[in-house]
Amino acid sequence: MCGIVGIIDHRPSDAKEALLRRMLGLIRHRGPDAFGIYLSERVGLGSARLSILDLAGGDQPIHNEDKTVWIVYNGEVFNYPDLRVELERAGHRFYTKTDTEILVHLYEDMGPELLRKLNGQFAFALWDSRQHTLMLARDRVGIRPLFYHVNNGKLLFGSEIKTIFADPEVNRELDFQTISDIFTCWSPLGSATAFKGVKQLLPGHYAVFEKGRLMTQPYWQVSFSLQEDGERPFSSYLEELNALLYDATKIRLRADVPVGAYLSGGLDSTYVTSLVKKHFNNQLRTFSVSFSDDRFDEAPFQVKAVEALQTEHSMIRCTEKDIGDNLPNVIWHTEVPMTRTAPVPLYMLSGLVRENNFKVVLTGEGSDEIFAGYDIFKEDRVRRFWARKPDSTLRPLLLKKLYPDIFSSDAGRAGAFLTGFFKKGLSRVDSLVYSHLIRWENTSQIKTFFSDDYENQAGTVDDFVDRFEAMLPEDYMRWDALSRAQYTEIAIFLSNYLLSSQGDRVAMGHSVEGRFPFLDYRVVEFACSLPQHYRLKVLKDKFILRKAASELIPPELALRPKQPYRAPISRCFMGNQAPGYVADLLSTAGLRKTGYFNYAKVEKLVEKCRKQGGALLSERENMAIVGIISIQLLYHQFIRNFPSCPAEEPKEVKVYKSSY
């Protein structure tokens, strides 16, 4: 795992090396083990390496036999041993033992088609000096990030946006369309970022930069078009799933450093950990985070999992103060505003991993998206059933099966409120995004805290839906309702939030690489081809995965209802332990300075929160608090006070110069 950066400029410049060093210095957390630069008259590539394979000989940039093709690479290709054998038989010669070198030789033989042979998680930049072209590429589901900026024939790219801002010629300005989208669906939409002029390469895409122009192309996408009819026996599907997950986990253990695992106590991480413990590593190290607030804590289940698996386990306990204190660090690493605090404990967890001298961990992320594990999929099913008889008083009672604790509390008032919430827009079943629409409309109400100027720019939920619908596959409406809901969740949320703010960015903030067996593209394609009732059987989520897991882990964990991963919010920023920066950011002067928010409305929200001891009543108010604070932080870190140079530039840098 690494961080990569680069420049292509038709104007020759001797300043490229200095700029590349600044860019690398800003992401040295991604790869503190070695630094390398390739320079030619118009091209510069840079790498900050986190060494995991071929520790002694795998420094980047890496080249082909005649040094006409160069690459900087962030990630892993897990099937590289097989590919290396094929390439050696074809006559290619290798000078390292890394998976990186596989790519330059595959490119020589196949060009961009090489991507179809890769099973991995990666982002890379490959310079072909013969053709004078640069190829950028990103893995199928978007596990590893890659950002770029093009202006006047000049391309800048990097693993993080801050590398692009290392160039003083690039304007730094928030993109309010994206901010509005985040205040609707929690994440940027498509290739957008929180900053104007900065884009991200989409998952499953590559791009070619030639003659000052960047052209992007897809090579893979999630699809439910090949869903099977269920004619073969269920046992056959189960056998195939077990075999796929076994191999997906096995190849993700390939490393020249120890590999640990996250163990949350839920189905997904426990299943992955069990596979490793039983088949590959009896001395497995596991890591988890617990909370001082019992509403969010899964520690009792983590203890049960550790006792059942007998792993050597480390746990970090996260308090509300920890979340408040660490949010600025998380915003610096994620480079995006957020409406939840969930990334912060995961940032702390990766710190625990690093403190224990681990660089690589397996996680269970991705399972809920591909096997229909989220409540939103069950809500969609209940609401569609209810919509057939909207006046029924019995059909909405199915919501009790989803939220029994809510319906049994507060003398039924909370249950009545929830029923009323899910009845909104009940009849709009023809909407392409019916599953998500009421949640988006609820979240978007926090945009009322924008200042008048920005609220007018924000646009409506319908505007957002129109832009998303324009991105949908042509045969989307031929899929069943569950598949459409899953695709919506994957396309909007998986890469741009879960694998970013809660994945790569907070893990690499402590130089830790996460690996995701459930997101092996073979597993994803298998899950998408399943008959829908093997994903969600009536209201039983992850049906086939729970059956597979019950053969390997204790039933109380295999059959345990999903507990959504959440973290405390408003009390982290209000009350006696409020971090000092919050008062400045939310003061009238602080809000006027940025101009993004209506300070009178924010003042009322803050006062209400303080009067209640930091405990806001509604989820929407909690999201507003985090959203406002995080946007204010983003402004101060990236617009107002962006460092003119990194705190520490790499000193020992291998520089390769070429006349090409």
N, C-alpha and C positions, 0 to 999 in steps of 0.2 A: 504494500500500500504506500502511496506517495501523494505528493502534490505536484501539479504540473503548471507551467506557465509558458507564454510565448508571444512573439511579435512577428508580424510580417509587414514591412513598410517599403513601398516602392522608392522612398527617398533614402538613400544610403546614409547611415548615421553611425558615428563612433560612440554614441551614448547608449547604444542598445545593451551593452554588457552591464553598465551601471544600473539601468532600469531593471534588467532581469534580476540582478542581485537584490534590489529593493523588493521586487515582486516575491522572490523566494523568501526573503526575510519576513514578509508578512504572513507566510504560511509555513514557517519552519516547524510549527506544531504538527503539521501533517507528515513531515519526514525529517526528523532531526538527525538521522544517522549518516547521511551523505548528500552532497550537493553537486550538481553538474550542469554545464551550459554548453550548447552548440551554437556557434556563431558563423554566419556567412555575411555577405555584403548587405542583404536585405532581410535575412531571417535570423531569428534568435529563439531557441528552445531552452527551457530550464526544468530541472527536476529537484525536488526535495524528497529524499528517499527514506521510507520506513522499511528497513531490510527484514524480509521474512523468508525469501528463497535466495539461495546462493549468496550467503551473507558476505563472503569475501570478494566475489567476482561479479556481482550483479549491478554495479553502479551505472547510472544513466547519465546522459543519453546513450542509447545502444544503436548499433548500425549493422548493415549487411556486410557481405564479404568485401565489396569494393568501395564501401563508405559513400555510396550514392543515395542510400535510404537511411534516415535517422528517425528515432522515435523517443518521445517521453511518454510515460505510461503510469497510470494510477489504477491499481486493482490487481485482480487475479484471473487467470484463465485456468480453470480447474482441470480441464482435459488436456493440458499441455503435454504430458508424457506421450500420449498416443499421437498427438499431432507432430511431435518431434521425431518420432520413429518414421512417420510418413515422409517428412521433409528430408531426413537423412537418406532414406531410400531413393529420394528423387535427386540426390546429389548436393544438397545444401550442407554447409559446414558451419558449426557453431563454435563460439569462443567463450560462452557463458553457460551456466546451468539454469538460467532463469526462464520463466514463461514469457518474459518481455521479448526475448530474441525470436521466439516463435512468430511473432506478428510481422516482423520485417520480412522474413522469408516467405510467409504466407502471402504477404502483399506482393512480393515479386512474382509469385505464381498466379495470383487470383485477383489482385486489385481489391476494390471494396467488397467483392464477394467473399472475402476471407471471413467477414463477420458472421456468416451463416454457419461456420464451422466451430465457433467459439461457445463454450459453456463457461460463463464467468460473470464477474461484476467489474466493470472497467470504464475508464475514460482515457482516451489517448490522442496524441497528435503525432502524425507521421509526415515527415517532409521528404518528398521525392525530388531530388535536385536535378534529375534528368528531365522530368516533365515540368519542373518549377510549380508544383502543386503541393498544397498542404491538405491532408485528410484529417478531420476530427471525427471521433466516433464515441458512442456511449452505449452501455450495455442495454439489454432488452427491456428491463423493467425500471431502469434509472436508479440503481443503487449508488453509483458514483457520479458526482456532479461535474459539470463542465459549462463554464460561462464564457461569453464572448461579447465583443464590442467592435463594430465596423464603422469607420468614418473616413471618407475621402480616400478610399483604397487601402486604408491601414487597418489591420486586424490585430486585436489584443485578445488573448484568451487565458483562462486560468481555472484552477479547481475551486477557487473562491472569488467572489466579486471584488474583495479588497485588493486582489492582485491587479485588477484592471484600473482601480483608482490610484495605484502607485504611479501611473502616468499623469502628470499634472495637466496634460492637454484634455483629459476626459472630464466633462462636467459631472458634478455629483448632485442629483436632484431626485427626490422621491417621485415615483410614478403613481399618481393618485387613482388611476383606474385599477391598478393592482392592489393598492391599499383598500379600495372599496370592495374588490373581490374577496380579499382576506376577511373583511368584515361581513362577508356573505357566506362563504364556504370554508373558511379557516385557512385557505392556502391560495397561492397564485394560480392562475389558470394558464395552461399550456406552456409556452416558452417564455412567458413574462416573468419579470423579477420585480422587486420593490423599487428598482431604480430605472429611470428613463435611459434609454439607449443601451441597456445591458440585457441581453437575452441568455437563455440557457438552451443548450442542445437537447431536444426532446429524447426521452427514452426510446430505444429501438431505432435511432436515426444516426446517420452519418452526414458529414458536410465536406465539401471540397471548395477550397479557396484558391482561385486562379484568376490572374489578371485583375485583381482588386475586387472580385465579386465572390460572395459566399453562397453556394447552392446546397440546400439540404435535401436529403432523401430518406424515406423510411426503409428499413429492411426487415422489420418484425413489428407486430402489434398483438395485444391481447384480443382474442376473438372467441365468441361462443357459437360460431357458425357451424362447427363440426360436432355439435352435441349428438351423442349416441342415443338410440331409442330404448336402451336397457334390455335388449333381447338376450344378451349373454348373462350368465348367472352372476349374482352379487359377489359370490366368492371369487370370481375371476377379477372383478374390479378391485377387490380387497387385496388380492395377491399382487396385482400390478402396482397398486399404491405402495404396499410394503416394500416391494423391490425398488421402486423409484426413490423412496425416501431413504432407504438404506444406502443406495449408491450416492444420492445427493449429499448425504451426511458424510459418507466415506471420503469423497473427493475433496470436501471442504476441510478435511483434517490435514491436507497436504501443506506442510510448512517445515522450515528448518528451525522454528522456535516453538515453544509449548502453546497449545491451543486450549483455552478454557471455554466456559459456557455460562450464559445468563440463566438463572433459574428463578422464575417469578412465582412458582407454585401453581400456575395455570396449566392447562392441557398442553399447549404448544411447546413451551420451553421444557416441560417435564418429559414430553415424548422425545424431543431431540436429544436431551441429556441422557435419557435412558438408552437410546440407540448407541450413543458414544460409549457410555459406561459398560453396556453389555457386550458390545462387539469389538471396540477399538481401544479403549483407554480405561483401565480399571482404577487408575489413580487420578481421575478427572478432578480438576479444580472448578468450582462453581461460584457465582457471585450474584448477589441480589440487593435490592433496596427496600427498606421498610419505612413506614411513616409514623411519626409521633401521634398523628390524628387517626384514630381507629376507623373512621369512615373510609379511609383510603388504603388502609394497611392490609397486606396479604401475608404478613410474616407467619401466622399460624400454618398456612398452607405451604409456605416455603420450608418450614421446619418438618412438616410431614413428608415433603418430597425428598429432603436431605436424608431423613431417617430411612426412607424406603430405598434410596439409591446409594446411600453410604458414600457420598462425595465429600471431599475436603472443601468446606464452604466458608465464604467470607460475606458479611452483610454490613451495609452502611445504613444508618438510621437518619432519615431526613426530617428536619423540623420546618415549621413555617418560617423561622428566621433564616434558615439555610436557603430557602427558596428566594426570599427577598434579597438576601445578600448576593446570591449567585446570578440573578437575572441579567445584570449588565454583561457579565462574561458570556452568557448564553446568547444574548442578542448580538454580541460581537462575532461569535462563531457562526450563528445561523443566518445573519444578515437579512432578517425578515421580521416584521412585526408578527405578533401572535395573540391569540385570544384565550390561550390556556397556558398554564405553567408546567405542564407535563414534561417538556424537554429538560427542565432544570434538574430533577432528581436523576435522570439518565446521564446528564453531564457529570454529576457527582459520582454516579456508579462507574463510569468509565475512568474517573480518577482513582477509584478504589482498585480497579483492574490494573491500572498502570503502577500504582504503588506496590502491587504484588508481583511486579516484573513480568506481566503478561502483555503481549501486543495484539493477540487475536482471540476473539470470543465468537462462539456460535450463538445465535438467537432464534427465537420462534416467530419472528415477525413475518407477516405475509399470509399466514394461515387463515386469518379471519376474512381477508379479502377474497381469496380464491375458493375457500370452502364454506363461505356464507356464515361467518361466525358472529357478525355484529347484530345488535338489536334492531338496527334500521331495516334489515332485510325481513325480520319477523313483523315489525310494525307495518311494513308495506303489505305483507300478506294479509294481516288482520284488517287493515283499512280497506283493501280491495274487496275482501269478503263482506265487510260491513257496508261498503258503498252500494252493494247490490240491493240492500234493504236499509237505507239510511235512517229510517224511523225505528228500527229494531232496538229494543232495550237489552236484548240478550247478547247480540253479536259484539258490542263494545266490551262486554265482560271478559272477552278473550284477552284484553289488555292486562287483566289481573295475572294471567299466566306469565306475562313478560315482566311485570313490576309488582310482585306480591307485597313487598315491603311498603311501597308507596300507598297501595290501596288499603293496607291494614293500619295505617298511621293516621293520626290527627283526626280521629272520628270520621274518616272518610272524605274530609275536605280536599286533601291532596289528590286522592283518586278521582274525585269529581273534576278537579282542575285539569288533571292529566287527560281525562276523557274529553273535556272540552277542547283541549289543545289538539288532540288527534282528530277531532271532528272538523277542524278548519280545512277547507278545500277538499273535503271528502269526495265530492263528486267529480273532481278533475282527473279521473283515471286515464283519460286520453293523453295527458301530458307526458312528454317523453322522459321527464325527470320526476314523475309522481312520487317516487320513493323518497326523494330528498327535498322536495319543494317546501314542505311546511317548516323543516329545520332551517333552510336557507332564509325563508321569510322571517323566522323568529330571530336568527342571528343578525340579519341585516338591519334590525331596528336599532342596533347600537350605532349606526351611522348618523342617528339624530344628534350625536354629540359633536359631529363635525361642525366647523364654523360655516357660516352661510355660504361663503364662496365655494368651499370644498364639498358641502352637502349638495350643492347644485351640480357639481361635476360628477358626483358619485354614481348616478344612474340607479335604475330600479332593478329588482330581482329579475323582472322579465327581460331587461336588457342583458343581464348576465346569462340567463337561460338561452337567449337567442345566440349569443356568441359561443356558448358551449355546444348547442345543437349543431352549429355549423361545423364542428369538429368530429361529429359522430360518424361511425362507419355506415356505408350505404345500406347494409342489411340489418341495421340495429333494430328496427321495429319488427323484424321477423323473429327476433329472439323472444323467449318467454320473459315474463315480468321480473323474475328473480335474476336472470342473466343481465337484464338491462340495469337493474339496481346495482349489481356487482360491478359491471363495467363503469358505471358512473362513479362509484367509490374508488375504483382502481385508477381511472383516468384523471380524477381531480386530486385525490387525497394521498394515494400510495407514495408516489415518487416525490411530490412537491411538499409533503408534510411528514408522513411517517418515516420515510427513508432519508429524509433530509433533516428537519428540525429535531426529530426524535431518533435519527439514525446516524448517518455519516458525520454530520456537522458536530454533534455533541460528543461522539466517540472520538473522532479525530482531533477534537479540541484537547484531548489527552493522549494523542498518538496511539489510538486503539482502533483496530480494524474489526468491524462486525461482519460475520458471514451468515447467510440466510438459506438454509436447506430448502425451506418451503418455496423459495423464489427461484430455485433451479427451473429453467424454462421448460424442462420436460415435465416437471411436477405441475407447473402452471397450465401447460397445454392439456395435461391429463385432467386436471380439475375442471377446466372449461369444457371438456368434452363429456363430462359425466351427465347422465340424466339428472335433471334438477332435484328430484326427490332424494338423490344420494348426497346432495349438498345440504338441502334443507327439507327434512321430511316432516310435513305439516309444520310444527313449530319447534322441531328438534334440530338445532343448528349443528353444523359440521358432522353430519350423521356418519358418513363413511370414515372420517378421521377418528371419531370417538370409538368406532368399532375396531379400527386398527390399533388404537392406543390401549384399549382394554386388554389386549393380549400381552402388553408389555409393562404397563404401569398400574398402580393400585386403582381399583374402581372409583374410589372417592375422589381421585384426581382426574381420572379419565372422563367421568360423568359429571364433574362439578360444573354448574352453570358459570358462564363467563362473567367475570367481574371486570368491567371496563377499566382500563388503566387511566387513572385520574390523579390529580394532585391538588392540594389546597390552593386557594386563590387569594381572595381579598384580605384575609387576616395576615397574609405574608407581607402586606404593604401598609397596613393601618394598625393603630394601637401602639402599645408600649414598645414593641420590638421592631417598629417600622424602620427600615434603612433610611439613612439621612438623605440620600439622593431623591427620594420620592417627593418630599415636601417641596424641593426646588422645582422638580419637573411639573408638579401639579399646581404650583402657585399661579396666581393670575399673571405675574410677570413672566414666568416660565412658559405659560401657554400662549401669551401674546407674542413672545419671541419667535415661536415657530409658526403661529397663525393657523395651525391645523384644526383647532378645536374651539368650540363655543365655551369660553371660560366660565360663564355664569352657570351653564348646565353642568359642567364638570365640577364646579364648586359645590353645587347642591348634592351631587352624587357622593362626593368625598365627605361632605358633612353628614350625610345620612349614614354612610359607612362607619364613620368615627363614632357617631352616637350609639351605634349598635355593636360597639366593641370590635369593629372590623368584620362583622358577620353580615353580609348582604343577603337579602332574602331570595333574589332570583338569580338564575344562571346567567341571564342576559346582563344583569348589572355586574356580575363577576367578570364576564367576558369583556365588558366595557372598560373596567379598571385595568385589566392586563393589556388590552389593546391600546389604550391611551398611553400608559406608561411605556410600553415597548416602542411605540412610534416616536415618542419623545426621546427615548434612548437612542433610537436609530438615527434621528436627526443630529443629536449631539456627537455620536460616535463617527458617523460617516459624512455628514454634511458640514457641520460647524467645526469639529475638532479632529478631522481625519489627520493622522500623523503624516508629516512630510517625509519621514523616513521611519522604518521599523525600529523597534526597541533594540533589536540585535540582528544585523545582517550576517549571513554566513561568511565565515572567514576562509575556510579551506574549501575552495570550489575548483573542481576539475573543469577546465575550459578547452573545448575542441573547436578549432577554427578551420574553416574551409573556404576555398576560393569559388565554390559553386554558388 
